[in-house]
Amino acid sequence: MIRLIWIVSVHTRYFLRRYMPTNILLDAIRSRRRGLKWGIPAMLLAIPYLLIANLCVQLVEDGAPGWLHLVVLWAIWNTFKMLWIGPISAVLLIRARLRETVTARRDRASLPAEAHDAEGRSAMDAIGIR
């Protein structure tokens, strides 16, 4: 029984990660260095989800079917996902830029030594010293 529940949950997660638009967007933002800059603007997508949730709550209060509460939960969940991607992508972007800066400094620091070594080797090769 536990194995069946596990298998169903794995397939459900795969389906949701692969085909739901907000999950595709979040994966695109987090997976590439280039996409991290879109995390803050993606937070603006929380506004339409809040409007959908508000509209559905008003409809339910006016006598619409109760299953619209599921739409409210879905909209609020997606609102939270969009709101959290902004700060998370900002932290990941800062971390990536720091890593790039450190790498660039290391490359610049090692360049003169390597150039000097290459210059010395070419001089030795010209003289014939091995």
Secondary structure as GFF3:
##gff-version 3
##sequence-region A 1 130
A	DSSP	alpha_helix	2	19	.	.	.	ID=ss1
A	DSSP	alpha_helix	21	31	.	.	.	ID=ss2
A	DSSP	three_ten_helix	34	38	.	.	.	ID=ss3
A	DSSP	alpha_helix	39	42	.	.	.	ID=ss4
A	DSSP	three_ten_helix	43	45	.	.	.	ID=ss5
A	DSSP	alpha_helix	46	61	.	.	.	ID=ss6
A	DSSP	alpha_helix	68	127	.	.	.	ID=ss7
###
